[in-house]
Amino acid sequence: MEVRAVSKDEIVSPQKVAMIAELVRGKKVEDALVTLRFMRTPVARAVAKTIKSAAANAENNYQMSVADLKIVRIQGNKGHILKRFRPQARGRIAPILRRLCHIDVIVAGEEP
C-alpha cells in the first residue's frame, strides 16, 4: 500500500529539490533520513520533514512499520512564483523571482 505526504509552498526552487530527491529516491526511509541529516542545505530539512510526515501517516493510519517503508516516489513540483522588484540605477527596476515548490513523497511497505 502506498502512503502519500505533500508539503506545499516551500520557499525553495524545484531544481534544488530535484537534486536532493535524486539522492534518496528508492532508499529505505531510515537510510534516507540519515543521509539528509548530514546535508547542510535547507532543502534537505524540508525534504526530511515531508518524508517524516509520510512515514507518520503510514504508521498511524495504516499500522505499517517504519522500518519496512521504502520511498517509492519523491518529486518537487513547481509552485507559483513570488515576484518582487529591486530599484536600480537611472530609475530602472530589476525583478526578483522567488520560486516555490510542492514536495510530494510516496512511501510503500517492502514486499517480503
Secondary structure, 3 states (H helix, E strand, C coil): CEEEEEEEEECCCHHHHHHHHHHHCCCEHHHHHHHHHCCCCHHHHHHHHHHHHHHHHHHHHHCCCHHHEEEEEEEEEEEEEEEEEEECHHHCEEEEEEEEEEEEEEEEECCC
